[in-house]
Amino acid sequence: MQRRTTANRENMSAKWFLITLVAILLFAAATGRILDVKAATTRSFTLYGSFNGGWGFTSDGITSPGPTIVVEQGDTVNLTLISNDGVTHRFFVSYTNSSSWSSGDPESQGFSATLNYQFVATDTIGTYQYHCAFHPDMMWGYFRVAAAGTIPEFPSLIAPLLLAAGTIIAAVAYKRKRQV
């Protein structure tokens, strides 16, 4: 009987070792994805503009200054620009932080309804301003360019973290069942 109990203990130890090893490897793989520097990506935003209100991510959330847009170096920025008041606007990012457009600054066409506008963010990390070329004093906000790889991509982490959590829960349940 003693021999059988010893074999069961060794079997349990081997199973716990494997479960722990798998959990550690999954955790390392999941957290390693945050630390990897990734290639530039496309980030999409919708901005509603109003000459007497400013900018907003929603038509009810228009403020001055408008919301901060955060991207990484070299990201493609895909904007859906909507004139909330039917007035013509022209979006631009000022890499010199002035209230007027300069050569080399991204600038959309004029729009009085909806316009899709795309540009590539600068590689220079910093906080800049965006404006409406026609209403720069009221319609402005901040455009922040972060270092590449610093904005976590949580959707890519969900599957490994759920797998690790499921493995740990199954191991605990198995251990409790065996103890009963």
N, CA, C and O of each residue as an XYZ file, in Angstrom:
720
protein
N       0.829     -1.190      0.000
C       0.000      0.000      0.000
C       0.872      1.253      0.000
O       0.573      2.230     -0.687
N       1.954      1.212      0.779
C       2.881      2.354      0.841
C       3.459      2.632     -0.536
O       3.617      3.791     -0.921
N       3.769      1.598     -1.269
C       4.358      1.755     -2.585
C       3.387      2.451     -3.545
O       3.783      3.290     -4.353
N       2.117      2.084     -3.436
C       1.100      2.682     -4.294
C       0.928      4.164     -3.960
O       0.791      4.973     -4.878
N       0.929      4.546     -2.698
C       0.790      5.932     -2.262
C       1.981      6.751     -2.752
O       1.805      7.886     -3.197
N       3.173      6.202     -2.679
C       4.359      6.895     -3.148
C       4.266      7.128     -4.654
O       4.617      8.204     -5.137
N       3.801      6.139     -5.387
C       3.646      6.288     -6.844
C       2.615      7.361     -7.163
O       2.800      8.144     -8.095
N       1.515      7.403     -6.386
C       0.486      8.432     -6.596
C       1.049      9.822     -6.321
O       0.762     10.772     -7.050
N       1.856      9.935     -5.259
C       2.469     11.229     -4.939
C       3.419     11.671     -6.044
O       3.428     12.843     -6.422
N       4.205     10.758     -6.556
C       5.133     11.098     -7.637
C       4.361     11.505     -8.897
O       4.744     12.430     -9.613
N       3.270     10.790     -9.141
C       2.424     11.114    -10.284
C       1.828     12.519    -10.136
O       1.807     13.291    -11.094
N       1.348     12.843     -8.935
C       0.780     14.169     -8.667
C       1.853     15.246     -8.790
O       1.594     16.315     -9.343
N       3.043     14.982     -8.287
C       4.128     15.958     -8.379
C       4.481     16.237     -9.834
O       4.723     17.385    -10.207
N       4.511     15.211    -10.643
C       4.822     15.383    -12.062
C       3.728     16.200    -12.756
O       4.023     17.058    -13.588
N       2.462     15.932    -12.410
C       1.364     16.684    -13.011
C       1.434     18.158    -12.601
O       1.251     19.047    -13.433
N       1.700     18.414    -11.308
C       1.800     19.806    -10.841
C       2.985     20.511    -11.473
O       2.903     21.698    -11.788
N       4.071     19.805    -11.658
C       5.230     20.411    -12.317
C       4.865     20.829    -13.744
O       5.188     21.940    -14.164
N       4.196     19.949    -14.489
C       3.804     20.262    -15.864
C       2.797     21.414    -15.913
O       2.906     22.297    -16.764
N       1.829     21.406    -15.012
C       0.836     22.481    -14.986
C       1.513     23.812    -14.675
O       1.215     24.821    -15.315
N       2.413     23.825    -13.708
C       3.124     25.051    -13.350
C       3.991     25.522    -14.508
O       4.026     26.714    -14.811
N       4.684     24.602    -15.153
C       5.536     24.949    -16.290
C       4.719     25.561    -17.431
O       5.126     26.564    -18.016
N       3.573     24.963    -17.746
C       2.710     25.490    -18.805
C       2.209     26.886    -18.435
O       2.194     27.781    -19.280
N       1.799     27.079    -17.180
C       1.311     28.394    -16.738
C       2.412     29.446    -16.848
O       2.150     30.564    -17.293
N       3.627     29.110    -16.454
C       4.749     30.062    -16.529
C       5.052     30.402    -17.983
O       5.264     31.569    -18.311
N       5.076     29.406    -18.853
C       5.349     29.657    -20.267
C       4.263     30.518    -20.906
O       4.563     31.411    -21.699
N       3.001     30.254    -20.564
C       1.915     31.070    -21.107
C       2.013     32.509    -20.613
O       1.807     33.445    -21.386
N       2.323     32.692    -19.344
C       2.462     34.048    -18.799
C       3.614     34.771    -19.480
O       3.483     35.938    -19.850
N       4.734     34.094    -19.646
C       5.894     34.714    -20.291
C       5.570     35.097    -21.739
O       5.962     36.168    -22.203
N       4.859     34.227    -22.444
C       4.497     34.527    -23.827
C       3.532     35.708    -23.890
O       3.656     36.569    -24.761
N       2.577     35.747    -22.971
C       1.590     36.837    -22.971
C       2.236     38.173    -22.638
O       1.984     39.161    -23.327
N       3.055     38.226    -21.608
C       3.672     39.501    -21.232
C       4.748     39.900    -22.221
O       5.028     41.090    -22.371
N       5.343     38.968    -22.880
C       6.355     39.286    -23.892
C       5.764     40.041    -25.065
O       6.468     40.808    -25.722
N       4.479     39.839    -25.342
C       3.834     40.544    -26.450
C       3.731     42.032    -26.183
O       3.778     42.825    -27.123
N       3.592     42.437    -24.926
C       3.529     43.863    -24.610
C       4.882     44.501    -24.839
O       4.964     45.642    -25.292
N       5.944     43.778    -24.532
C       7.276     44.350    -24.590
C       7.876     44.376    -25.994
O       8.820     45.122    -26.252
N       7.331     43.564    -26.899
C       7.851     43.540    -28.263
C       7.572     44.864    -28.961
O       6.484     45.424    -28.833
N       8.545     45.353    -29.687
C       8.317     46.534    -30.518
C       7.664     46.029    -31.792
O       8.191     45.150    -32.474
N       6.531     46.588    -32.095
C       5.789     46.119    -33.250
C       5.865     47.118    -34.387
O       6.280     48.264    -34.209
N       5.468     46.674    -35.525
C       5.452     47.544    -36.692
C       4.333     48.564    -36.541
O       3.388     48.360    -35.778
N       4.450     49.645    -37.266
C       3.410     50.668    -37.245
C       2.077     50.041    -37.633
O       2.027     49.075    -38.396
N       1.019     50.596    -37.105
C      -0.306     50.066    -37.346
C      -1.230     51.190    -37.800
O      -0.822     52.351    -37.847
N      -2.457     50.852    -38.131
C      -3.459     51.858    -38.472
C      -4.346     52.079    -37.261
O      -4.886     51.130    -36.693
N      -4.491     53.331    -36.872
C      -5.363     53.694    -35.750
C      -6.468     54.581    -36.296
O      -6.206     55.571    -36.979
N      -7.702     54.217    -35.990
C      -8.862     54.924    -36.528
C      -9.574     55.730    -35.452
O      -9.741     55.274    -34.321
N      -9.987     56.925    -35.820
C     -10.711     57.828    -34.923
C     -11.818     58.509    -35.716
O     -11.692     58.722    -36.921
N     -12.892     58.844    -35.033
C     -13.943     59.673    -35.592
C     -13.945     60.974    -34.815
O     -13.988     60.969    -33.585
N     -13.898     62.097    -35.535
C     -13.927     63.420    -34.904
C     -15.111     64.211    -35.443
O     -15.279     64.362    -36.653
N     -15.923     64.711    -34.525
C     -17.023     65.594    -34.864
C     -16.552     67.017    -34.597
O     -15.980     67.293    -33.542
N     -16.788     67.924    -35.545
C     -16.349     69.301    -35.395
C     -17.491     70.289    -35.435
O     -18.465     70.115    -36.168
N     -17.352     71.347    -34.619
C     -18.329     72.423    -34.580
C     -17.590     73.733    -34.343
O     -16.792     73.831    -33.410
N     -17.848     74.753    -35.185
C     -17.078     75.996    -35.091
C     -17.263     76.715    -33.761
O     -16.375     77.460    -33.346
N     -18.385     76.515    -33.081
C     -18.563     77.184    -31.785
C     -18.452     76.222    -30.601
O     -18.730     76.598    -29.463
N     -18.042     74.973    -30.878
C     -17.926     73.992    -29.798
C     -16.576     73.316    -29.705
O     -16.113     73.015    -28.605
N     -15.935     73.072    -30.832
C     -14.641     72.398    -30.847
C     -14.723     71.063    -31.559
O     -15.361     70.928    -32.602
N     -14.054     70.070    -30.964
C     -13.986     68.713    -31.522
C     -14.444     67.710    -30.469
O     -14.378     67.980    -29.269
N     -14.910     66.549    -30.930
C     -15.280     65.476    -30.003
C     -15.255     64.133    -30.687
O     -15.408     64.045    -31.906
N     -15.059     63.066    -29.896
C     -15.129     61.706    -30.435
C     -16.573     61.294    -30.693
O     -16.827     60.341    -31.431
N     -17.534     62.018    -30.077
C     -18.955     61.792    -30.319
C     -19.603     63.146    -30.589
O     -19.036     64.186    -30.254
N     -20.777     63.137    -31.188
C     -21.454     64.405    -31.483
C     -21.913     65.103    -30.209
O     -22.090     66.321    -30.202
N     -22.106     64.355    -29.142
C     -22.517     64.939    -27.860
C     -21.333     65.305    -26.979
O     -21.513     65.928    -25.932
N     -20.128     64.931    -27.382
C     -18.944     65.150    -26.551
C     -17.999     66.198    -27.103
O     -16.792     66.120    -26.874
N     -18.521     67.173    -27.821
C     -17.676     68.200    -28.438
C     -17.234     69.211    -27.383
O     -18.062     69.775    -26.667
N     -15.910     69.437    -27.292
C     -15.340     70.376    -26.328
C     -14.180     71.125    -26.979
O     -13.697     70.753    -28.048
N     -13.757     72.165    -26.320
C     -12.563     72.893    -26.745
C     -11.687     73.106    -25.512
O     -12.110     73.822    -24.605
N     -10.509     72.532    -25.431
C      -9.888     71.702    -26.469
C     -10.618     70.378    -26.644
O     -11.311     69.895    -25.749
N     -10.437     69.819    -27.816
C     -11.038     68.529    -28.136
C     -10.274     67.391    -27.480
O      -9.312     67.620    -26.747
N     -10.702     66.169    -27.743
C     -10.050     65.004    -27.136
C      -8.613     64.825    -27.643
O      -8.277     65.213    -28.762
N      -7.789     64.232    -26.796
C      -6.409     63.939    -27.183
C      -6.388     62.680    -28.044
O      -6.957     61.651    -27.678
N      -5.730     62.778    -29.180
C      -5.547     61.642    -30.085
C      -4.153     61.092    -29.805
O      -3.168     61.827    -29.877
N      -4.068     59.802    -29.488
C      -2.779     59.188    -29.161
C      -2.470     58.098    -30.178
O      -3.264     57.182    -30.394
N      -1.299     58.217    -30.798
C      -0.822     57.242    -31.775
C       0.642     56.941    -31.468
O       1.241     57.566    -30.593
N       1.208     55.989    -32.186
C       2.625     55.685    -32.062
C       3.369     56.205    -33.288
O       2.767     56.493    -34.323
N       4.673     56.317    -33.151
C       5.533     56.778    -34.244
C       5.226     56.008    -35.521
O       5.170     54.778    -35.510
N       5.026     56.726    -36.619
C       4.846     56.094    -37.918
C       3.518     55.408    -38.147
O       3.320     54.796    -39.197
N       2.587     55.490    -37.182
C       1.272     54.880    -37.385
C       0.530     55.583    -38.514
O       0.707     56.780    -38.740
N      -0.293     54.829    -39.211
C      -1.228     55.418    -40.153
C      -2.448     55.850    -39.352
O      -3.039     55.051    -38.626
N      -2.821     57.113    -39.487
C      -3.966     57.660    -38.760
C      -5.122     57.770    -39.743
O      -5.035     58.474    -40.748
N      -6.197     57.069    -39.440
C      -7.383     57.055    -40.292
C      -8.478     57.832    -39.565
O      -9.007     57.372    -38.553
N      -8.813     59.013    -40.085
C      -9.812     59.867    -39.456
C     -11.105     59.879    -40.263
O     -11.090     59.993    -41.489
N     -12.217     59.758    -39.552
C     -13.514     60.061    -40.129
C     -13.888     61.405    -39.532
O     -14.184     61.501    -38.341
N     -13.875     62.441    -40.357
C     -14.136     63.810    -39.916
C     -15.576     64.168    -40.278
O     -15.991     64.025    -41.429
N     -16.328     64.633    -39.289
C     -17.738     64.942    -39.494
C     -18.008     66.370    -39.033
O     -17.720     66.735    -37.894
N     -18.560     67.163    -39.933
C     -18.984     68.513    -39.559
C     -20.326     68.379    -38.850
O     -21.334     68.036    -39.469
N     -20.331     68.650    -37.561
C     -21.528     68.502    -36.753
C     -22.495     69.672    -36.965
O     -23.673     69.577    -36.619
N     -21.996     70.771    -37.530
C     -22.812     71.974    -37.690
C     -23.062     72.341    -39.152
O     -23.678     73.370    -39.433
N     -22.593     71.515    -40.083
C     -22.800     71.784    -41.499
C     -21.904     72.878    -42.063
O     -22.011     73.227    -43.239
N     -21.023     73.420    -41.230
C     -20.074     74.461    -41.642
C     -18.830     73.769    -42.192
O     -18.491     72.671    -41.751
N     -18.148     74.393    -43.147
C     -16.939     73.809    -43.719
C     -15.768     73.929    -42.743
O     -15.504     74.998    -42.193
N     -15.075     72.810    -42.541
C     -13.907     72.739    -41.657
C     -12.750     72.125    -42.431
O     -12.958     71.490    -43.465
N     -11.546     72.310    -41.939
C     -10.353     71.681    -42.521
C      -9.439     71.310    -41.355
O      -8.904     72.181    -40.668
N      -9.268     69.996    -41.140
C      -8.451     69.470    -40.041
C      -6.973     69.517    -40.418
O      -6.610     69.232    -41.559
N      -6.119     69.878    -39.452
C      -4.677     69.725    -39.649
C      -3.987     69.510    -38.309
O      -4.486     69.928    -37.264
N      -2.828     68.848    -38.355
C      -1.965     68.679    -37.185
C      -0.789     69.616    -37.369
O      -0.148     69.621    -38.420
N      -0.504     70.413    -36.344
C       0.629     71.335    -36.410
C       1.818     70.724    -35.678
O       1.830     70.666    -34.449
N       2.816     70.268    -36.431
C       4.020     69.713    -35.820
C       4.927     70.813    -35.258
O       5.944     70.520    -34.629
N       4.555     72.079    -35.487
C       5.285     73.201    -34.880
C       4.483     73.817    -33.734
O       4.908     74.797    -33.122
N       3.316     73.229    -33.451
C       2.403     73.695    -32.396
C       1.953     75.138    -32.576
O       1.811     75.880    -31.604
N       1.732     75.527    -33.819
C       1.145     76.840    -34.080
C      -0.316     76.632    -34.456
O      -0.741     75.504    -34.702
N      -1.074     77.700    -34.500
C      -2.492     77.567    -34.843
C      -2.735     77.708    -36.340
O      -3.878     77.838    -36.779
N      -1.661     77.682    -37.122
C      -1.820     77.713    -38.576
C      -0.983     76.597    -39.203
O       0.040     76.177    -38.663
N      -1.448     76.142    -40.341
C      -0.807     75.043    -41.053
C       0.568     75.471    -41.568
O       0.750     76.606    -42.009
N       1.525     74.556    -41.506
C       2.867     74.775    -42.057
C       3.176     73.662    -43.043
O       2.582     72.585    -42.973
N       4.085     73.911    -43.944
C       4.491     72.907    -44.905
C       4.955     71.638    -44.183
O       5.755     71.710    -43.250
N       4.464     70.501    -44.607
C       4.827     69.231    -43.990
C       3.827     68.754    -42.948
O       3.870     67.595    -42.535
N       2.924     69.635    -42.516
C       1.878     69.235    -41.566
C       0.765     68.500    -42.311
O       0.401     68.901    -43.417
N       0.219     67.436    -41.729
C      -0.919     66.770    -42.370
C      -2.136     67.699    -42.367
O      -2.437     68.325    -41.350
N      -2.833     67.789    -43.501
C      -4.006     68.648    -43.598
C      -5.038     68.007    -44.519
O      -4.723     67.580    -45.630
N      -6.276     67.950    -44.035
C      -7.360     67.377    -44.831
C      -7.881     68.395    -45.830
O      -7.506     69.567    -45.805
N      -8.736     67.932    -46.689
C      -9.507     68.823    -47.558
C     -10.603     69.451    -46.699
O     -10.879     68.987    -45.592
N     -11.217     70.497    -47.213
C     -12.358     71.079    -46.514
C     -13.529     70.104    -46.527
O     -13.710     69.363    -47.493
N     -14.321     70.102    -45.461
C     -15.483     69.220    -45.402
C     -16.620     69.917    -44.654
O     -16.399     70.598    -43.653
N     -17.828     69.732    -45.158
C     -19.004     70.277    -44.481
C     -19.992     69.166    -44.134
O     -21.075     69.430    -43.612
N     -19.620     67.943    -44.422
C     -20.413     66.765    -44.062
C     -19.449     65.746    -43.443
O     -18.956     65.961    -42.336
N     -19.179     64.651    -44.141
C     -18.266     63.616    -43.652
C     -17.128     63.432    -44.645
O     -17.339     63.399    -45.858
N     -15.921     63.314    -44.108
C     -14.728     63.111    -44.939
C     -13.844     62.073    -44.268
O     -13.602     62.139    -43.063
N     -13.362     61.109    -45.054
C     -12.356     60.173    -44.564
C     -10.993     60.713    -44.975
O     -10.751     61.015    -46.143
N     -10.111     60.826    -43.989
C      -8.785     61.400    -44.231
C      -7.746     60.520    -43.548
O      -7.920     60.111    -42.401
N      -6.662     60.233    -44.267
C      -5.620     59.347    -43.747
C      -4.249     59.990    -43.930
O      -3.969     60.599    -44.963
N      -3.397     59.844    -42.910
C      -2.024     60.330    -43.004
C      -1.144     59.475    -42.101
O      -1.646     58.722    -41.267
N       0.172     59.593    -42.272
C       1.130     58.851    -41.448
C       1.690     59.809    -40.402
O       2.164     60.896    -40.731
N       1.630     59.393    -39.144
C       2.127     60.223    -38.044
C       3.645     60.367    -38.126
O       4.343     59.496    -38.646
N       4.127     61.469    -37.609
C       5.555     61.727    -37.577
C       6.290     60.658    -36.764
O       5.683     59.986    -35.931
N       7.567     60.505    -37.001
C       8.399     59.601    -36.203
C       8.954     60.307    -34.967
O       9.627     59.682    -34.148
N       8.676     61.597    -34.829
C       9.192     62.368    -33.699
C       8.202     62.321    -32.540
O       7.080     62.814    -32.647
N       8.631     61.721    -31.432
C       7.792     61.605    -30.242
C       7.503     63.003    -29.693
O       8.393     63.852    -29.637
N       6.267     63.232    -29.296
C       5.915     64.525    -28.710
C       4.427     64.757    -28.699
O       3.644     63.941    -29.186
N       4.047     65.896    -28.127
C       2.648     66.300    -28.098
C       2.499     67.537    -28.975
O       3.197     68.537    -28.800
N       1.587     67.443    -29.905
C       1.357     68.494    -30.890
C      -0.094     68.952    -30.769
O      -0.861     68.403    -29.978
N      -0.459     69.946    -31.544
C      -1.837     70.410    -31.572
C      -2.464     70.112    -32.917
O      -1.801     70.130    -33.954
N      -3.768     69.833    -32.876
C      -4.528     69.778    -34.117
C      -5.557     70.897    -34.077
O      -5.987     71.313    -33.001
N      -5.950     71.383    -35.244
C      -6.859     72.523    -35.360
C      -7.767     72.355    -36.571
O      -7.598     71.452    -37.389
N      -8.727     73.254    -36.651
C      -9.459     73.504    -37.889
C      -8.798     74.721    -38.507
O      -8.619     75.734    -37.832
N      -8.435     74.640    -39.773
C      -7.754     75.758    -40.436
C      -8.635     77.007    -40.481
O      -8.119     78.124    -40.516
N      -9.961     76.828    -40.480
C     -10.875     77.965    -40.572
C     -11.290     78.518    -39.207
O     -11.670     79.684    -39.102
N     -11.219     77.686    -38.157
C     -11.663     78.082    -36.810
C     -10.623     77.611    -35.779
O     -10.970     76.867    -34.862
N      -9.358     78.028    -35.912
C      -8.278     77.459    -35.097
C      -8.351     77.794    -33.607
O      -7.870     77.019    -32.780
N      -8.941     78.926    -33.255
C      -8.976     79.306    -31.843
C      -9.970     78.484    -31.034
O      -9.748     78.253    -29.846
N     -11.056     78.041    -31.649
C     -12.072     77.271    -30.941
C     -11.921     75.768    -31.185
O     -12.162     74.959    -30.289
N     -11.524     75.406    -32.396
C     -11.461     73.995    -32.773
C     -10.012     73.510    -32.750
O      -9.294     73.590    -33.746
N      -9.603     73.001    -31.575
C      -8.250     72.489    -31.452
C      -8.223     71.398    -30.379
O      -9.159     71.251    -29.593
N      -7.132     70.643    -30.370
C      -6.927     69.591    -29.381
C      -5.483     69.132    -29.443
O      -4.662     69.722    -30.145
N      -5.179     68.072    -28.701
C      -3.800     67.568    -28.651
C      -3.672     66.272    -29.436
O      -4.558     65.418    -29.419
N      -2.547     66.152    -30.120
C      -2.194     64.972    -30.914
C      -0.870     64.468    -30.351
O       0.173     65.091    -30.550
N      -0.913     63.335    -29.645
C       0.297     62.826    -28.988
C       0.862     61.645    -29.765
O       0.151     60.697    -30.100
N       2.178     61.730    -30.044
C       2.889     60.644    -30.717
C       3.774     59.968    -29.671
O       4.711     60.572    -29.149
N       3.466     58.716    -29.377
C       4.202     57.930    -28.374
C       5.256     57.067    -29.076
O       5.199     56.849    -30.286
N       6.198     56.593    -28.298
C       7.225     55.690    -28.829
C       6.576     54.414    -29.357
O       5.587     53.934    -28.804
N       7.136     53.880    -30.418
C       6.614     52.651    -31.007
C       6.624     51.528    -29.981
O       7.598     51.350    -29.249
N       5.540     50.776    -29.936
C       5.440     49.626    -29.038
C       5.011     49.967    -27.626
O       5.069     49.097    -26.757
N       4.581     51.198    -27.354
C       4.218     51.563    -25.977
C       2.719     51.554    -25.718
O       2.298     51.598    -24.562
N       1.913     51.498    -26.752
C       0.468     51.385    -26.551
C       0.143     49.892    -26.561
O       0.259     49.246    -27.602
N      -0.268     49.332    -25.408
C      -0.524     47.889    -25.339
C      -1.648     47.472    -26.281
O      -2.648     48.174    -26.429
N      -1.468     46.357    -26.892
C      -2.483     45.791    -27.783
C      -3.175     44.666    -27.030
O      -2.814     43.500    -27.186
N      -4.163     45.005    -26.216
C      -4.807     44.039    -25.349
C      -5.526     42.911    -26.068
O      -5.514     41.793    -25.552
N      -6.152     43.118    -27.221
C      -6.821     41.985    -27.853
C      -5.890     40.813    -28.106
O      -6.334     39.666    -28.040
N      -4.605     41.056    -28.394
C      -3.687     39.953    -28.654
C      -3.328     39.207    -27.376
O      -2.806     38.094    -27.443
N      -3.594     39.793    -26.221
C      -3.273     39.151    -24.951
C      -4.428     38.330    -24.389
O      -4.207     37.481    -23.525
N      -5.624     38.554    -24.843
C      -6.790     37.927    -24.239
C      -6.711     36.402    -24.306
O      -6.900     35.739    -23.287
N      -6.440     35.838    -25.467
C      -6.423     34.376    -25.605
C      -5.363     33.719    -24.711
O      -5.701     32.777    -23.994
N      -4.102     34.166    -24.717
C      -3.120     33.513    -23.842
C      -3.448     33.677    -22.359
O      -3.248     32.745    -21.579
N      -3.943     34.837    -21.962
C      -4.280     35.035    -20.547
C      -5.460     34.168    -20.128
O      -5.463     33.617    -19.027
N      -6.460     34.043    -20.992
C      -7.589     33.167    -20.673
C      -7.141     31.710    -20.610
O      -7.613     30.955    -19.760
N      -6.248     31.314    -21.489
C      -5.735     29.950    -21.473
C      -4.953     29.683    -20.187
O      -5.105     28.628    -19.572
N      -4.121     30.638    -19.786
C      -3.354     30.485    -18.548
C      -4.284     30.429    -17.347
O      -4.111     29.586    -16.466
N      -5.273     31.323    -17.305
C      -6.220     31.330    -16.183
C      -7.011     30.024    -16.142
O      -7.218     29.457    -15.069
N      -7.453     29.547    -17.306
C      -8.186     28.282    -17.356
C      -7.348     27.107    -16.894
O      -7.854     26.211    -16.219
N      -6.075     27.101    -17.248
C      -5.169     26.029    -16.822
C      -5.008     26.043    -15.307
O      -5.053     24.992    -14.667
N      -4.823     27.207    -14.742
C      -4.655     27.325    -13.278
C      -5.928     26.897    -12.569
O      -5.865     26.161    -11.584
N      -7.080     27.342    -13.047
C      -8.354     26.972    -12.418
C      -8.573     25.471    -12.507
O      -9.004     24.847    -11.537
N      -8.279     24.886    -13.661
C      -8.435     23.436    -13.816
C      -7.496     22.678    -12.884
O      -7.872     21.655    -12.312
N      -6.277     23.181    -12.735
C      -5.316     22.522    -11.853
C      -5.769     22.575    -10.401
O      -5.665     21.585     -9.677
N      -6.269     23.724     -9.978
C      -6.757     23.865     -8.596
C      -7.960     22.951     -8.373
O      -8.050     22.281     -7.345
N      -8.885     22.924     -9.337
C     -10.064     22.067     -9.209
C      -9.647     20.599     -9.160
O     -10.189     19.829     -8.367
N      -8.695     20.207     -9.995
C      -8.229     18.833    -10.012
C      -7.603     18.455     -8.670
O      -7.845     17.366     -8.149
N      -6.793     19.366     -8.113
C      -6.128     19.111     -6.850
C      -7.165     18.951     -5.727
O      -7.052     18.045     -4.902
N      -8.159     19.819     -5.699
C      -9.191     19.744     -4.653
C      -9.980     18.453     -4.782
O     -10.296     17.819     -3.776
N     -10.302     18.058     -5.998
C     -11.059     16.826     -6.227
C     -10.272     15.617     -5.736
O     -10.836     14.701     -5.139
N      -8.970     15.621     -5.990
C      -8.119     14.500     -5.583
C      -7.964     14.455     -4.072
O      -7.760     13.380     -3.508
N      -8.059     15.615     -3.396
C      -7.887     15.640     -1.947
C      -9.132     15.150     -1.214
O      -9.058     14.717     -0.064
N     -10.271     15.222     -1.889
C     -11.532     14.812     -1.267
C     -11.681     13.366     -1.277
O     -12.686     12.845     -0.793
